[in-house]
């Protein structure tokens, strides 16, 4: 049997729901680090124990938690997504250009919402983790992300 350990249970009553709408102007295709903005939301909410949920209100951009130490990780992830959903693959839906349908596929492959625990007033991210918005479209876009904390303040 593999050795494991677990901290003692912590129980709180979820007494607060705090919500905010985060608006981001993206520069075009690529990753935008949202970690500092989400941490600020947690501080401003007076969050102690609970969870923050992020939900992006778009179908051609998405959210992810990924490594924040080596920028080549993000470049390689972009390459992988482009290989999985290339622009010129004979898509029928191209109303807004050749990056339109690939952006929808990339969003489907990633996530439109994230759930991050909050412990002792801090995001419970790992050492090398960051929260990113992934813009899948070539042109800059204005993106909206609903932030919601549920827990104790």
N, C-alpha and C positions, 0 to 999 in steps of 0.2 A: 504494500500500500504506500502511495506517495504521501510524504509528510505535508500536512496542511495546517494552517492556523486561521482563526477568525477572531476579530475583536468582539468584545461584549456587545450585546444588543443595545441600541439606543432608540428610545421611543419618544416621539413628540406628537402633539396634536396639531394638525395643520390649521392654524388660526388665521392665516393671511393669504390672500391672493393679490399679487401686485402685477400690473400689466403696463407695458409701454410699447410703442411702435417705433422701431429703429429704421430710419431711411438712409440708404447708402447709395451714393453715385459711383457706379463701377467704371473703371477705365476701359472696359472691353474684356475680351476673353482672359481668364486667369483667376487666381485665388486672391481673395481679400481677407486679411486676418481680422476677425471680429472679437478676439479674446479680450482685449482691453475694454471694448465697449460693453461686452456682456458682464465683465467683472465690475465695471462702473455701475451698471444697472443693479447688480446684486448689492453693492455697497449702498447705492441710493435708496434701494428698497428696504434697507435695514435687515436684510436676510440673515438668519442664523443657521437654521437647519431645515432642509427640504430639497427642492429641485427647481431648476430653471428649465423651461421648455422654450425652444426657438422654433418658429414656423415661418417659412418663406412663402410669400403670397404670389408666387410666379411658377410657370411651368417650363421656363427655359433658363433657370438658374437654380442652384441647389446649395445644400449645407453639408459639411463634413467635419469630422475631427481627424486631424492628421498631424504628422511630425512637423515641428517648428524649428528644428535645429539645422537641417541641411536643405537649402533651397532646391537642390537637384531632385529631391523627392517630389516636390510640387511640379517640376518640369516633367519628370517621368510619368506622373499621374495624368498630366495633360496629354502627353503622348499616348498613353494607354487609352484614355477616353476617346481621343481622335481616331485611334485604330479601331475601336469598337463601334464608333458611329462617325464614319468619315463624311465629309460634306458632299462629295460627288458619288453617291452610291445608288443613284436612281430613285431617290425619295419622291413621292408624289406631292407631299405637302411642302411647298416652297414659297408660300405666300409672301413671306418677309425676307426671302433670299435663301441662298444655298445653305446657310448655317441654321435655318429655322428648325427643320425636322431633326437634324443631329442634336440640337440643343435639347429638344424634348426627350430624345432617347437617353442622353447623358443624365438628365434630371431623373428619369425613371431608374437608372442604374445607381444613382447615389441616394440622396435623401432630401425630403422637403421639410423634415422636422428632426430636432435633436433633443435629447433629455440629458441634462448634466446635474448630478447631485451637488448640493451645497452643504458643506460641513464646516461648522464653526465660522460661518460668514464668508467662506472662500469656495470658489469653484473647485471641485474635486478632480481636476484634470491631472494626468500623469506629468512627469517632469518634461517630457518632450512633446506634449500634446498642445494643440491650438485649435480654435474653432474658426472655420473658414466658410465664407460665402464663395461658391464657385460660379463665376459668370461664364455661361456657355456660348453667349452671342459675341460676335466680333465687335459690334459697336458698343459704346458706353450705354448703360441703362440705369434708371433710377429704380432701386429695389427696396421693397418693404419687408421687414422681418418683425413678426410679433414676438415679443419677449414676455414671458409670464413666469413669475415665481410663485410656488405653492409651498407653504411651510410656516415656520415660526419666525417672527421678527423681534 
